[in-house]
């Protein structure tokens, strides 16, 4: 007999095999949270199974199950790590072999624990076991061990393995392999190619299938949409993922989705929201030693600080993720913030640190991993370079094919180039770069970044309708205006959501962003604020 549920991070079905003696009334032996989605019920069943069969405590399956329950309960990273390492070592020392499938799943689980933990000492036993294995690793575990565990050091061989796996996703039906492959693809800028397969997993979870795989798929999609400038879609995906987490008891999985919320707030200039989310994330993660989750708060804080020109805060936040001159090993976030660190270092007079980080990026071969990372590497080198060398490097960054898929980062490169050209008194060339960056920031809704570009244009003698509060035109998007008008009419967030087919969390997030744009703090002020707006721009 067996009961099973889906592993909350990687989405795989875990099975604990129970002896025939447990076949008795009152015990649900075949629990399928990949279908029912209730991790809380799984916890109750694990307790009952252990009471009836004490030998279960030493098994790999029990260690895997208990680890996920610990992680999603109170975030017990250290306890989960000890359980897994102990069970894996016990299994490795057995002369009769054992269940290789359970061993491989335990290694997957330990990899997840190490990634969430984000601390070097957690990786030592993982690598020790991986180097001693005598069984053949399945492709997906090879893939994760060679890419997700340390994406900055992905080899050409592992990158080819990843690309092969991505190209085969249209034939893949296993939600576990889909979302694991897509998670590896995310940090190497290939998640866009996984979207169709990921949405299949999400639809399955919506219809009672693999709930945790659906949540993880939404997490990957949210970050992919953020990175590629599809921010409204990112917001919708985050809201759906958080509702699934709340409804099914997957507490740990809510934090990567909160990262999406925090990054959106950072680029849109909602600094109060960034501070609130960063405080919540750090307040939960720091006492538990969940360093990988703390990086979420640092990432959003650094990005928000750069947008408002607080380069000192940006430097300390980015360098806490990956120190200057080092691409921190086993820290996937290190491939998302290198230009943040270099720009902040250069702006605070830390030229040596900026150059050291560029050297680390080049030595790691980041430019070989994706067009985005090639652009970021060249642009970071330009930002750190002497004035007489910067233009050539910026030009190299801007001619890399495929970078238009990352419009926000491309606009950031143009902004930095325009700033350099203005300082070099190449006014006409600077205006071209700055105006292009401004248009992109305006289109994306990156208000603080648009203000930076507008300030640079004015400093170069170019008139612009932009101010630090945004354009003098109507500051709301059509969707924001519709939501604001419905709220002004007296509808609740749930009523608005039902009318517009949005989650009530999404409506609340929109209103949280709308209020500062209109200079108000309450719903009651909406009617007057809307009446004073100029007409919406139409395309």
Residue, then its C-alpha position, 0 to 999 in steps of 0.5 A: x500500500x502507499x500514500x503519496x503527495x506532491x513535493x511542494x518545490x519540485x512537484x514530484x510525486x512522493x510515495x511512502x510505501x506502507x506495509x499491508x498491516x495498515x489496511x484498516x478502516x479510518x486511514x486514507x492510504x491513498x492520499x493524492x495532494x497532487x490531485x487534492x492538493x492538501x499538504x496539511x492532510x498529508x502531514x496527518x497521514x504521515x503521523x499516523x503511518x509512523x505511529x503504526x509502523x515505527x520502522x518508517x522513520x529510517x526510510x528515505x521516503x519518510x525523510x523526503x516527506x517529513x522534510x517537505x512538511x517541515x519546510x512548508x510548516x515552519x521553514x525548518x531548513x536545518x532539520x530537513x537538511x539533517x533528516x535528508x543527509x542522515x537518510x541518504x548516508x544510511x542508504x549509501x552504507x547499505x550493502x543490499x542496495x535499496x530503492x534507487x528511485x527513492x535515493x534519487x528523489x532524496x537527492x532532488x529534495x536535498x538540492x531544493x533544501x540547499x538552494x532555499x538554505x543558500x548557505x555554503x555549508x549545506x552543499x558539502x554533503x550534497x556534493x560528497x554524495x553526488x561524487x560517490x554515486x555509482x548509479x546512473x543519474x536520470x537526465x533531469x537530475x543531471x540537468x539540475x545538478x549542472x545548471x540550477x545548483x550554480x547557473x553562473x558556472x554552467x558548462x557548455x555540455x550542461x547548457x546543451x543538455x538543458x536546451x535539449x530538454x527544453x526542446x522536448x517539452x512539447x512531448x513531455x507529460x510529466x509535470x515534475x519534469x516540466x517544471x524542474x526543467x523550466x526552473x533550470x531554464x529560468x536562471x539561464x534566460x530560457x524560460x520563455x521557451x517553456x511557457x506552453x508546457x508550463x501553462x499545461x501544468x497550471x491548467x492541470x493544477x487548476x483542474x485538481x491535478x498536480x497543485x504544487x507543480x502548478x504553483x511552481x510553474x506559476x513561480x517560473x512564469x511570474x519571473x519570466x514575465x517580469x524579466x521580459x517586461x510583461x509586468x501586468x501578466x506577472x502580477x496576475x500570475x503572482x496573484x493566482x499562485x499566492x491563492x493556490x499557496x494559501x488554499x493548499x498549505x504550501x507556505x514555503x512556495x509563497x516566498x518566490x511569488x512574493x519576490x515577483x510582487x516586490x520586484x514589480x513594486x521596485x520597478x514601478x516606484x512603490x517604495x513603501x510596498x518594497x519596504x513592507x515586503x522586504x521586511x516580511x521576507x527577511x523577518x521570516x527567513x533570517x531567524x530560520x537561516x533560509x538565506x536563499x529567501x533573504x536574497x529575494x528581499x535584497x534583490x528587490x531592495x537593490x533594484x528599488x534603490x537604483x531606481x531612486x538613485x540611492x546607490x549606497x543602499x543598492x550597493x550594500x544590498x546587491x553585494x550581500x547577494x554576491x560580493x564584489x569580485x565574486x559570483x557567489x557559488x550556488x546562488x542563482x540570484x548572482x546571475x540576476x544582479x551583476x549589473x546592479x552591483x557594478x552600477x551601484x559600485x561605480x556610482x559610489x566611487x568603488x571603481x575597483x569593486x566594479x572592475x573586479x566584478x566585471x572580471x568575475x563575470x568575464x572569467x565565469x563566461x556569463x556572456x556565453x550563457x544567454x544574450x541577456x547575460x552577454x549584454x549585461x556583461x558588456x554594459x557592466x564593463x562599460x559602466x566600470x571602464x574609463x571614460x575613453x573606453x566606455x562608448x565602444x563597450x556600450x556599442x558592443x552591448x547594444x548590438x548583441x542579437x536577441x536582447x530586445x526580449x529583455x526590454x527593461x534591462x535593455x533600456x537600463x543599458x541605454x540609460x547608462x549609455x546616454x548618461x555617459x554620452x552626456x558627460x562626454x558632451x555628445x549631446x545628440x547621441x545621448x538624446x537618442x539613447x535617453x529618449x529611447x530608454x524613456x519611451x521604454x520605461x514609460x511603456x513598461x510603467x517603470x516610473x522612477x526609471x523614466x524620471x531618471x531618463x527625463x532628468x538626463x534629457x533635461x540636463x542635456x537641454x532637451x525639453x520633456x513633459x516628464x516630471x518625477x511624478x511621471x508624465x503630465x498625461x493621464x498616469x493610469x493605464x486603461x486597466x488601472x483607470x477601469x479599476x479606479x472608476x469601479x472602485x470610485x463607484x463603491x464596488x469592493x475588490x471582490x466585486x471588481x475582480x468578478x466583473x473584470x475576471x481578476x483575482x481580488x489580490x490583483x485588484x488590491x495590488x492595482x489600487x495600491x499602485x493607483x493611489x500614489x499615482x493620483x496623489x491620494x491615500x483613500x478610496x473616498x478620494x478617487x472620484x475627485x481625483x479621477x475627475x481631474x485627470x486628462x483623457x487617457x492616451x489612445x493608440 
